[in-house]
Amino acid sequence: MKNILRIGIIVLRILCVAAIIWFVVYFFFGHRISLTFKDREFAEKFPQILVFLTSAGIYGLFILSIKSSFKKWKNLLLFFGGLALAFLPFLIFHGILHFQCGAWNQKMLSGKTIYVNQKDATEVVKVIKSVCEINQEERTDTLMVKQLNTCLEVMHDVVIEKSENGNWTVSR
């Protein structure tokens, strides 16, 4: 029974650390990865879910550090210190990141498929019109979209050039 409890605590710690790492990668390096959710409604809510999970992860790490062998003041310090540091992701997101035109503040207005790969139907070229929710600046991007599975897709900027022996056909 003790081993199961230890394994459970280790798994919880790993999940908490994974949420924190995901937060850092998504908000600070996510524009380089260009991995997005296919469901646009979920993609708009995902940053807020990730901020909450990160806060819960930080607080969870502090709570999991409390031990009955510690003095009472040390446990109280871990409890309230973890609570205070758990607000950090909210402060970072709503104080700094929320006012930048990153991928988390882009709302897609429309998307049109202009080319489809003949050999791989999951690869398409789209023209996507989006607006930044901060300054209402509209932009139009031509992107190569590769569908990974039913939930995720990878998007990359593309420059269209004339080719005689390509695998792409015009989508109608």
N, C-alpha and C positions, 0 to 999 in steps of 0.2 A: 504494500500500500504506500509506503514511504517513497519507493522508487517511482511509482506512477505520479505521485505528487511532484517529485523533482522534475520528472520529464515534462509534466504539464507547465510548471513554472518556466522551464527552459524554452518551451514552445511559445509561451506568452511573451517572454523577453525577446525572442527572435521576431515575433510578429510586431511588437512595439518598435524595435529597431528598424524593421523593414518599412513600416509606415513613415518613420522619420526620414529614412534614405529616399523613399519614393517622393516625399515632399520636396526635398532638396533637388533631386534630379528633375522633377517635373517643372518646378518654377524657375530654377536657375540654369538648367541645361536642356530643357524640353524643346526649345525652339530648334535645336540641332538634331534632335532625334526624329521629329515629325511623325510620330506615331499618334494616331487619333482614334477616337471612338466613332464608329459608323452611325450610331444613333445620336443625332444632333442634340436632342433634348437632354439626354444623359451627359453628353459632352459639356453642355453649359452648366450643369449642376455638379459635375465631377470635382472642380477645384474646391468648392465649399465642402464637399464630402471629404476630400483629402485633407483639408485644413483641420476638420474635426477629428479625423482618424489620427493625425499627427499629434494633436493636443492630447487625445486619449492615450496615445503611445508614450508621450513624455510623462504624463501623470502615472500611467501604468508602471513604467520603469521605477519611479520613485516609490510607489505603493509596494511593488514587489521587493524593494530593498528594505522595507521595514521588518525588523526581527524582534522577537520577544526578548532576546538576550541583550538588546540595546537598552540604554537608559531611556527613561520616558521623554526627556527633552530632545534626545536625538531622533526618536520616532516622530515626535511632534514637528521637529524641524524638517524631516523628510516629507511628512504629510503636507504641511503648509508651503514648504519650498517647492514641492512638486506641483502644487496647485498654482502657485505664482508663475512658475516656468511654463506651465501648460497654456498660459495665455499668450506666450511668445508667437506661436504660429498665427494666431488670430491678429496680433499686432503687426506682424510682418505682412500678412495678406491684405488686411483692411487698411493698414497704414501706409504701406509702400507699394506693394504689387498691384493693388486694386486700381491705382491711378496711372498705371502704365498700359500701353496698348500691346500686351502680350497675347499669346494664343488663348489665354483664359478670358480675355475681354473682347474677343472677336465673335461677332454674331453673323452666321452665314445667311445672306439674303436669298441667293439663288445659286444654282449650279447646273451647268449644261455639259453633257458629254459630247465632245467633238470628234474624238478618235477612239477606236477600239482595236486592241491587238488581236490579229487573226489567230495567232498560235496560243494565246493565253487570254481568255475572256475576262479574267479578273484584273487585267491591266487596262486602264483607260486614261485618256487625257481629257481633263475637264477645265472649263472656264468657270471659276468660282468668284462670285461677287460677295464681299463681306463688308461689315461696318464695325469700326471700333466704338465700343459703347461709351468711352470716355469723352472723345472729342467729335464724335459722329463723322469721322473721316471714312469715306468709302474707298475701297480698293478692289481691283480686279486682278486675279492671279490665274495664270495658266499652269496647271499642276498635273503631274503624272500620279495617278492614284492606283496603288496596288492593294487589293483586298487580301488580307491575311487569313481571316476567318469570318464568321458571321458578325463579330463584334468590332474587330480592329482593322484599320487600314493605314498604309504608309503613304504620305504625300510628299512629293518633291517638286521644286520648281523645274519647269521645262521650257526650252526654247524650241519652237517648231521650225524645222528646216525642210526644204523640199528634198525628197529621196526617191529614187526610182525602184529600189529593191527592198523596201521596208516591209514590215509585217502589219502595218496599220491601215485601217480602212476608215472612211468617214462615217460617223454615226448619224443616222437620220431620225 
